[in-house]
């Protein structure tokens, strides 16, 4: 199946809105193309063509580890999957499966904006329906009339998609069409199955029926499972519990006493004995988050608020409560309870920082050539308290970096003044955020920035001119001396290479190695030449390479290597 991609442009400006929406199918291989952010975001519409190549896109990350990344963004703005995606493990049932990718957009060193990309992960049909039991036993009395119903368990499909998780049911091996299958939906979306008697039973003629319930999902291709139903005809639990209300709406404060019930549910069953005994449970469709915050007394129907940690300003929970009688098999019904929990406490703000380039969770890196006002990191502050308790101000006390507001509780860290690695290699500062509650609560986030070297310092000789003395007639490779140059850059930028440059017409009888050591490459003769002047050229191995030159003077001293001889005047 081809990758399905849909793009929507969001024009409203708010913290919760997204700029682009893409769709991608689950279980696709890593590096599957999702979309072209550069093209779809229309960022180039306001730029001239010569500026296109200076636009770069970088995915913002909160941690250095790449194993948790679901997506990758190229510098040119292409969005790809980083791993095989599984909607069933990434998302919860009956909800849109989506993830947010934040992308920083820069033009050369200038920060433009942060794009919020929403990627919807589409479910594929990789789960078949499953009954909790492979076989059930039902009983009908031979006195039961046409239309008598017996409950049967429904199947559950682990897929997330609407079609893939939609289950259709039918009966198989239904001899003489003695029974029919009735399917209805509960308010929590789960099907309720009932096997209905269509013809008069006679136990003396047939006392056992073996039928099958086939559950088939709506995927392509569809998958199915079978429930074997053994129906015994015997010589009676036919009423479901009934709630006084099908829907309850309740509002409480998060300071509500834990031992005081939020609401008390009650359901009645017209049957007698154990068939009329009602117990209360959370339906399987009640979310894990709701179960974590509430508990229910199965005997009394009382619901208690059990946990309020990390609640937002107002959180709404939907609880599906099942009232189940004591029959065999039991009958049940569902009521919906909607509980709104209001936050009345004052909590400290939380600070999340996303870096363009991550070294560790709270450390980033920049090069020393980074320009002033360059974008360093994206800061998002969360404080869901009510009123002044949720209003937050943030600041940085640092001479090199500054914090700039991007809107409500969003900031960016930018470079305030130029950095020089040779002067300072590491910077440490704190982002502080304080709310306006009484008392005010404050949160600090310690951050570190490592400055990376660029080759910005040329080699420097320790002298303006190097002067050496040597004797004639010594062998080749005789030492002359060292010329010394230094370079404070690190790595390749601090590695030096030396060479000789001759300003004269004659060939130099000298050689130099990369340590700056000069020696002869042949024997010297002072009577031929007693003074040499040349240059030493040094360059580093950085990119681009920087260099320098220095003058070198070598004076050749005499040895007594010539005998005296007479010269006679000319008699002419």
C-alpha positions, 0 to 999 in steps of 0.5 A: 500500500502506498504511503498516504500523506495529507497536508494541512496548513494551520493559520491560527497562531496559538501555543497548541496549534501545529504548522503542518500535519502529515499521515504515515502508515505504521510498520513502514521501514525506517527512513520512509519519506513522510513529507517535504517541510520546506515545500509544504510550509511555504517558507520560501514564498517570501524569500528570493531564490538566492536565499533558498540555499541558506535556509536549514532545518534542524529537529529539536531534541530534548535528549542526546540519545537517538534510540528514542527518536521516531523521526529524522529531519534533513537540513533541506527540510525532508521528514523521514521515519527514524524507526519502524513505527507501531501505532498499537504500542505508541498510542492508546485505543480509540484515540488519534495516534499522533506525535509532535516534531519540533523543527528549528528553521534558520537562515544562515546563522539567523533564527527564523522560527520553530515549526510544530509538525504533527504526524498522524500514525495510521494503524494497519490491520496486524491484530485479529479479533480475540475472544477471552475464551475459546468456548462458552456454555449457555443454557436455555429452558425448554419453556423459554419462548421465541425471543429469549436472549442469552449474553455472549462475550464480545471479541477485542481487537488490538488494532487502533484504526476504526475499520481495523478494530471494527468487528462484525459478528455472525453465527455458524453451524446454526442448525435449522436457524434455531438461534439468531445473533443480536449485536448492540453497542455500549456507550464505551464502544464495546459490542454486546452479543446476545444469542436469541432463541428463534424456535421452540425447543424440545429437550426430548428431541435435542438437548445440545446445540453446538454453534459458533460465533464468528468475529471478523474485523473490517480490515483489508484483508479481514481477520477473524476468530471463532467462539464455540458456543455449547447450548444446553436445553434444560428444564432460569437470570434474564434481567440486567442491572439497571442504573438510576441514571445512564450519565453522571456529571460531577465536579470536585476540587483536587483538595477533595478528601480521599475518604469521601466519595465523589459520587455513589452509583446504584443499579437494581436487578429485578431477579432474585437471589444471586442473580440480583446481587450487583457488583460494580467495576471499571469497564475495560474501556476506562483509560489507565490514567482514569484508573490511576486517579480513581478507585471504586468500591465494588460492593457499594458503587462509591467512587473515590478520588485517589490521586491528584499529582500533576493535574492540569488547571482542569482535567476531565475524566470519563469513567465507564462503570459496569454493573454486573449481577451474580448470574451464570453467565452474569448480565451487566449494564454500563453507566458513564461518569464524567468527573471534572477535577479543578486544581486549587494548588500552587505548583512550581513551573517546569522548564523544558529545553530543546537544543539544536545540537545536544551533547547531554540532556542539559548541555549543548555545543556551539562553534566560536564563530557563531554570530551574535543573536544566533539561536541556541535553544528553545525553552518551554515553560509549563505552569497549569495553576489557576490565575496568578499562580500560573503566570510565569516570568523567566530570565537568565543572569549571564553576560554571554547569553540572553533569553528572548520571549517568543510568546506565552511561556515560550522563549529562545536562548540566543548569543549575546556577545561573541565567544572565543574558545581560546579565552573561555571554552565552557559556559555555565548559566541558569534559566530561572522561572518564577510564578506570581503566586503567594508565595511565589514558586521558582524553578531553576534549570542549569545549562552548559555550553561547550565552545568548539574551536575554529581555525581563527588564529594564524601561527606565530613565530617566537622571533622576528628574525632567527640568526644562526652560526655554523662552520664550513666543511661539516657533513650534510645533515649537520644541525643549524638550529630550530625556528619556533612557531606556536598556534593556540588552536586545537586539532588540525588548526594547531598542527604546523608544517614548515617549509623553506622559501629562497628569496635569492637566485642560488640554491639553498643548501638547507632543509627543514622538518615539521618540528622546525629543525633546520639542517644542511643538505650538503657540505658548506664552503665559506670561500664560496659563500659565507652568508645565507638569507632566506624565509621559513614558511609555516602553515597550520592544517586547519580549514581554511589553513592559516600561515606566516613567514619569518626571516632566517640568517645563517653565517658560515664561519671559516676553518683553516682549510687553505695553504698559503701561496706566493703571487709574483709581480708581472715583470712586464 
